[in-house]
Amino acid sequence: MEKVHAYHIRLDSQKEADKVYAEIAAGLPFADAVERYSRAGDRNHGGALGWIDRHGRQDHWSRALAFVQPPNRVSRPFRSPQTSDIVYWEILLVDARETGYQPVESESVRYRASNAIARQKLQERFHKLLEGRRKVAAIRINRRQIQCESC
């Protein structure tokens, strides 16, 4: 299980997003930038996206991007996907990340475990075949074919 706690600022244009990003880089606190500039409905809540579970329902594309954002570093502005006439720019801040284990019964665990077992069996079979071939191999060196000045 992996989850992140994130905040965002939604802006109307690249020019505005670049300006806000520059102000944050110059020292403007992220929370102040949210309050001052964000166009999102969660502006009054500090732009909080809350805890986002990697395997939970992702109801917004920007939430999935939060998982590639390093903690405590403000993202560069990025444009929303063009899915309608509404286009906006976002800036993300992930302030916490929790990494854990997936449930044993999950499809991901089953796939990775079966893959690891298959790989191990394949390596064992390969080494067994290689050892068998080494035992029956007859290696003879024709010293007359070796051209060595010190021989």
C-alpha positions, 0 to 999 in steps of 0.5 A, a space after each residue: 500500500 502506498 499513499 501520499 498527502 498532497 496539495 495543489 494550486 489550479 491556475 488559468 494560464 501558463 503565464 500565471 502558473 510560471 509566475 506563481 511557481 517563480 514566487 514560490 521558488 523565491 520564498 512565497 509559502 505554498 499555502 499563501 500561494 494557494 490562498 492568493 492564486 488558486 482557482 480550485 474549489 478547495 482553495 479555502 481548504 489550502 488546496 488539500 487533495 488529502 491522502 491519496 491511496 495508490 490503489 484507490 479510486 483515482 477521480 482526478 488525473 492530477 492525483 495520479 501525478 502526485 505519486 511521482 512527485 518527490 515529497 516536500 518539493 513543489 512541482 513545476 507547473 503542468 497543463 491539464 489533459 485536453 479532455 474538454 474546452 476547459 484547460 488549466 495549469 496545476 502546481 503540486 506539493 506532496 508533503 507526506 508519503 507512506 509506503 507499505 505492503 500490498 495485501 497478500 491476496 492482491 493480484 500484484 503480489 500473486 503476479 510478482 510471486 509467480 514471476 519470481 518462482 518461475 525465474 528461480 526455477 529457470 535459473 536452477 534448471 539452467 545451472 543443472 544443465 550447464 553442470 551436466 554439460 561440463 561433466 561430459 565435456 571433453 576438452 583437449 588442447 592442441 599445444 601445436 596450435 597455440 602460438 606462444 613465444 614463452 611456451 
